[in-house]
Amino acid sequence: MTPDLMEQGAKRVEQYQAALAAKGGNTESGGRAAGFSRLAIPGEVDITHGRILYLEDVSVSFDGFKAINKLSLDIAPGELRCIIGPNGAGKTTMMDIITGKTRPDEGRVFFGSTIDLLRYKESEIAQMGIGRKFQKPTVFEQLTVFENLELALKTNKAVPASMLFRLNSTQSDRLAEILHTIHLADSVSRQAGYLSHGQKQWLEIGMLLMQDPKLLLLDEPVAGMTDEETERTAELFLTLKGQHSLMVVEHDMSFINTISDIVTVLCDGSVLAQGTLAQVQADERVIEVYLGR
């Protein structure tokens, strides 16, 4: 990691931890100063350098087309980052690389300061705490909302263990909490196939949350939603912000305006601009290639 990014990340994690401390969720002994002396634990995400996700000079080509071109990007713990850009900008390919679906030709991708994601398989990355939601909701439509969430729990999925499985009190409390968070507490016994499009999106997000991810990658989550569903999804994401890190790829500018702090604009596989939504909307390069006049 380059020194300037390290310094920026350290400042951002200090701000994040200061916010936690104000809520009573942190102490001096548990802050960044103490973190630098800790030994790295395999599989544990080390965020002492102020970022939970770090990409440096990442490139990948498909049949001569450079889908990602020297992409560098970092996200802080608890941050909600919005990613925008024209079709073909590399947004989906970037998520593919982060989750292990696609291997880059060059570059570095780290989860925290110590976990090199390029060394792991897609399933292993998911187990580490990176959850991904694709554009189209994928739920078990013949099962109820409750059964979908129960199935998503981190448990032994072997046949004997599954047949004998019973929710304990902690798991039951967690499931009830998620139901409330995703606005489906009143639909707990409803078959998933009868949910609206927006409700299916919430259910799939809930299934990811049941696995307690540290980073959520969300691809066009409000596409096809009603105005009311979009508004409630914004409320959901703002609730998750701070508890989880979120990367949201979206084209709905009104939705982005509601949820975003920092917006990154991708074009031709690299970062074109970054800042607040107002700042990137005023950028002539962004207007030219994406927003239009």
Residue pairs with C-beta under 8 A, 6 or more apart in sequence:
1 9
1 49
1 54
1 56
1 110
1 113
2 56
5 51
5 54
5 74
6 49
6 50
8 50
8 74
9 49
9 50
9 51
9 74
9 76
10 32
10 49
10 50
11 50
12 50
12 51
12 76
12 79
13 32
13 47
13 48
13 49
13 50
13 51
13 76
13 77
14 32
14 50
16 76
16 77
16 78
16 79
16 242
17 26
17 31
17 32
19 242
20 26
21 27
21 31
28 34
32 48
32 50
35 46
35 47
35 48
36 48
38 46
38 48
40 46
40 113
40 114
43 115
43 128
44 112
45 52
45 111
45 112
45 115
45 128
45 129
45 214
46 112
46 113
46 114
46 115
47 77
47 112
47 113
48 113
49 113
50 76
50 77
51 74
51 75
51 76
51 77
51 112
51 113
52 75
52 76
52 77
52 79
52 111
52 112
52 214
52 215
52 245
53 73
53 74
53 75
53 98
53 110
53 111
53 215
53 245
53 247
54 73
54 74
54 75
54 108
54 109
54 110
54 113
55 71
55 72
55 73
55 74
55 94
55 97
55 98
55 107
55 108
55 109
55 110
56 72
56 107
56 108
56 109
57 70
57 71
57 72
57 106
57 107
57 108
58 68
58 70
58 71
58 72
58 94
58 97
58 104
58 106
58 107
58 108
58 109
59 66
59 68
59 69
59 70
59 71
59 104
59 105
59 106
59 107
59 269
60 66
60 67
60 68
60 93
60 97
60 102
60 103
60 104
60 105
61 67
61 105
66 268
66 269
67 90
67 93
67 269
68 90
68 93
68 94
68 97
68 104
68 269
68 270
69 90
69 268
69 269
69 270
70 107
70 269
70 270
71 90
71 94
71 107
71 266
71 269
71 270
71 271
72 271
73 94
73 264
73 271
75 81
75 215
75 245
75 247
76 245
77 214
77 245
78 241
78 242
78 243
78 244
78 245
79 241
79 245
79 246
79 261
79 262
80 237
80 238
80 240
80 241
80 245
80 246
80 248
80 259
80 260
80 261
81 245
81 246
81 247
81 248
81 260
81 261
81 262
81 263
81 264
82 248
82 249
82 250
82 256
82 259
82 260
82 262
82 263
82 264
82 277
83 91
83 94
83 247
83 248
83 249
83 250
83 263
83 264
83 265
83 266
84 249
84 250
84 251
84 256
84 263
84 264
84 265
84 266
84 280
84 290
85 91
85 265
85 266
85 267
85 272
85 290
86 267
86 289
86 290
89 266
89 267
89 268
89 269
90 266
90 268
90 269
90 270
91 219
91 249
91 266
92 219
92 249
93 102
93 269
94 266
95 132
95 217
95 219
95 247
95 249
96 102
97 103
97 104
97 109
98 109
98 117
98 125
98 130
98 217
99 122
99 125
99 126
99 130
99 132
99 217
100 117
100 120
100 121
100 122
100 124
100 125
101 122
103 118
104 118
108 116
108 118
109 116
109 117
109 118
110 116
110 117
111 117
111 125
111 128
111 129
111 130
111 215
115 128
117 125
120 128
126 132
126 211
128 214
129 211
129 212
129 213
129 214
129 215
130 213
130 214
130 215
130 217
131 208
131 209
131 211
131 213
131 215
131 216
131 217
132 208
132 216
132 217
132 218
132 219
133 201
133 204
133 205
133 208
133 216
133 217
133 218
133 219
133 221
134 219
135 219
135 220
135 223
137 197
137 200
137 201
137 203
137 204
138 204
139 148
139 192
139 195
139 200
139 203
139 204
139 207
140 147
140 148
140 151
140 192
141 191
141 192
141 193
142 191
142 192
142 193
143 151
143 191
143 192
144 188
144 189
144 190
144 191
144 192
145 179
145 184
145 187
145 188
145 189
145 190
145 192
145 195
145 203
146 175
146 179
146 188
146 189
148 192
148 203
148 206
148 207
149 175
149 178
149 179
149 203
149 206
149 207
149 210
150 167
150 175
151 207
152 206
152 207
152 208
152 210
152 211
153 171
153 175
153 210
153 211
154 210
154 211
154 212
155 161
155 162
155 165
156 162
156 165
167 175
174 210
175 210
176 185
178 206
178 209
178 210
179 185
179 188
179 206
181 206
181 209
181 236
181 239
181 240
182 202
182 203
182 205
182 206
182 209
182 236
183 199
183 202
183 232
183 236
184 195
184 199
184 202
184 203
184 206
187 195
187 199
192 200
192 203
195 203
196 226
196 229
197 224
197 225
197 229
198 222
198 224
198 225
198 226
198 229
198 230
198 232
198 233
199 229
201 221
201 222
201 225
201 229
201 233
202 232
202 233
202 236
205 216
205 218
205 221
205 236
208 216
209 240
209 244
213 244
214 244
214 245
215 244
215 245
215 246
215 247
216 240
216 244
216 245
216 246
216 247
217 247
217 249
218 237
218 246
218 247
218 248
218 249
219 249
220 249
220 250
220 251
221 233
221 237
221 248
221 250
222 229
222 230
222 233
222 250
222 252
222 255
223 251
223 252
225 233
230 252
230 254
230 255
231 258
233 255
234 255
234 258
234 259
237 246
237 248
237 259
238 258
238 259
240 246
241 259
248 256
248 259
250 256
253 277
253 281
256 263
256 277
257 277
260 276
260 277
261 276
262 274
262 275
262 276
263 274
263 275
263 276
263 277
263 279
263 280
264 271
264 273
264 274
265 271
265 272
265 273
265 274
265 280
265 283
265 286
265 290
266 272
267 285
267 289
267 290
272 283
272 285
272 286
272 289
273 279
273 280
273 283
273 285
273 286
274 280
275 283
280 286
281 287
281 291
287 293
